[in-house]
Amino acid sequence: MSTLDELCARLRDLRVWAGSPSFTRIVQDIAAIRAARGLPAAERRPGRVTIYECFRPGRRRIDVELLIDIVAALGVDEADQTRWRRAHRAASSPGWAETGQTWPETQARTVAALLAALGDGGTHGVVNLVGPVGAGKSTALAALPGDATRVDLAAGIPDGALDAALADPRGYVVVDNADSPAALAAVCSALGRRGRTRVVVASRRPLSGWPHTPGTLLPHIAVVPALPWEDREADELAARTGVTRAEHRAVVVAMAGGIPLLVDRLCRAVHLGTRTDAPGALADLAVTEVLDRLGREAPAPSVLSALALLASSGQTDHELFPSADFAALAELSLVYAAEEGLDVHEPYRTLLDHVHRWRRPLGHRRSVARALVHHREVLAGSTDLVQRARRTEQSLWLTGDPTIRDALFPTRNEPIAVRASTDADTDEVMRLLHRWARRGELDVRSSERVLSPMVADIPDGFRIATDPNGEILGAITALPLASRTHHLVEPLLEDHAPDVANAGGVFVGMSIARDNRSQAALLRDVLLRGISSGQVVVATQWPAYQRLVRRLGFTYLGATQGDVFRCGRQVQVHTLRLAPADLAPWVDRLTDRGIPVGDLGELAWLTDQLGRAYKHWHTPSLLAESPLLSHPSTPTVRHLRAALSTAAQRLATDPDPTRAAAGQALLDIYLSRRTALRHYLGTQPPAPGATLLRQALTAVAQTFWPAEQRS
């Protein structure tokens, strides 16, 4: 019962069952019950109208103690009175769990959906709660109020238990942990004999998708998904387990993907002292629990071992796995048939991959290398644009690069659709544009002046991310680069417009989304468009996006002369060629060193960024926005400052007098104590000669990073 109206309806049914006593008789019986409890005479007899109103629909509240007295007067014993208390709690406040703690809103919605489906008994006699390992299905079932016969199949199938439960005349039957093939077969067989009994079955895969479910049963099954928790809810759960440090909870939430079991086990690993910057070690306890529970589905240990290989190989076709393993893996609930082969649902894929890399580093490296070679061979020989895009996407996953994975492959497993914008989306796109400008502290009018013509002139020039209900979650510019759009992109490309606009491709100048999963869907879609059109051009002032495109191997063309959005940051222009002949070499560049560093060693770009970094050497907050931090040699501001200082000092001691003078200029102008004092006082240092500065920065760029890490 999910509403007070439903509770009142059950109360009316109970009165009929009790012989339809008059409301006066109910009042008298309640008075007798209260007298037996020792209540004073003045408190024993409720008003007849008060009792009458409790049976009427439209109530906003019902006192729980009065409700219990009413059902007691109608013959309900103490054991069943507890169920009425639970029903009242669920109907009055669906956010309260049995512990008295507040339910996550997501779990409350799942319970409400179950109750709604149960109430629709005329259409769907079987309600199937579906969710992966650890999604909270058992907790949701335990919260269902009212009379129910419960059967748990986790430890096996008790003889005759299902038939006995279906023969019970009480409200409905709840069957939990119908996960193994034997359990599914027993449930489906018993459901064929259920008569009119309503049944709730919790399983990891929908009964309607199991090949042995009788066809006559399919129209009577209502599927209710066990929804993943929101990040905020997962963070609250982590806090309740005693993880007090926000940075530790942030790692747990990012890895758990909204699965409460994973949140719990990751938190326990934190309590054991496991470092949160060691993802394989942190995830080991959670993965062990998941594999143990999967044992009910796959008795053979070899199948679970193959699951780790699958998780580390990306989407895997039959040629990467022996026949027996491929078929057995396809039967696991965590595995699904993707566009290019079998794959593992997130967040389990990422956790399994982390643990595989941690437990068997050499084996993991061999698995990834084998998969990369296979995907590359398919990619090089494919003429299908969609297949090329999918295989390229898998290669990006296999780089293992944290920046790429965080941006393109979030751990939340929720469906996002991406479509072209239309005239009907104009108002929503403009609202997103304003939100994008305010979020980035950009001047709204400047943003409108640059981007609103794109919305007006090219109605389908944006890609829109939506949820399964069609609600818009985000948008990204995806303008075709052609003569008809030259005037639209020129403000962001400036002098680079003629070079890239005539080469075709897709232009990206704005991207905003509600969360990481919709942002990732938009970015992957843009790459797909780029592969179809041959090029992606990105103009962005966001440091995070600048780091991402460098990580992806884009070529840096330069920065705008002016501050286009009046935000204190110049727009940087990057381009990536994705013609058929470019794809395989691009993938090779990203993966041939194990840790992809993209095109970060490009001299022109590096020289430009070094100049900016030296200028901000005394302002760590600005230095924190440098894309140089995406390189493995300079991952933090502290590392970057040390590298800049070391490079300038090394250059200042060079035997060549010209180079030494250039290095000394860097020390005097940017790094000296006098410069620090000027920075503190807010005065400007003397500007070095342009030629000398360029010589110094070029010399530093040539040796700034170790040779093996430069492209």
Secondary structure, DSSP 8 states (H G I E B T S, - for coil): --SHHHHHHHHHHHHHHTT---HHHHHHHHHHHHHHTT--GGGT---HHHHHHHTSTT-S---HHHHHHHHHHTT--HHHHHHHHHHHHHHH-TTB-TTSSB--HHHHHHHHHHHHHHH-TTT-SEEEEE--TTSSHHHHHHT--S-EEEEE-TT---TTHHHHHHH--SSEEEEE---SHHHHHHHHHHHTT-TT-EEEEEESS-GGGSTTS-GGGGGGEEEEE-----HHHHHHHHHHTT---HHHHHHHHHHHTT-HHHHHHHHHHHHTT--TT-HHHHHHHHHHHHHHHHTTT---HHHHHHHHHHHTSSSB-GGGS-HHHHHHHHTSTTEEEETTEEEE-TTHHHHHHHHHHHH-HHHHHHHHHHHHHHHHHHHHH---HHHHHHHHHHHHHHT--HHHHHHH--S-----EEEE--GGGHHHHHHHHHHHHHHTT--HHHHHHHHHHHHHH-TT-EEEEE-TT--EEEEEE-EE-SGGGHHHHHHHHGGGHHHHHTT--EEE--EEESSHHHHHHHHHHHHHHHHHHSEEEEEE--HHHHHHHHHTT-EEEEE-SS-TTSSS---EEEEEE-SHHHHHHHHHHHHTTSS--TTTT-HHHHHHHHHHHHHTTT-HHHHTT-GGGGSTTS-SHHHHHHHHHHHHHHHHT-SSHHHHHHHHHHIIIIISHHHHHHHHHT-------HHHHHHHHHHHHHHSS-GGG--
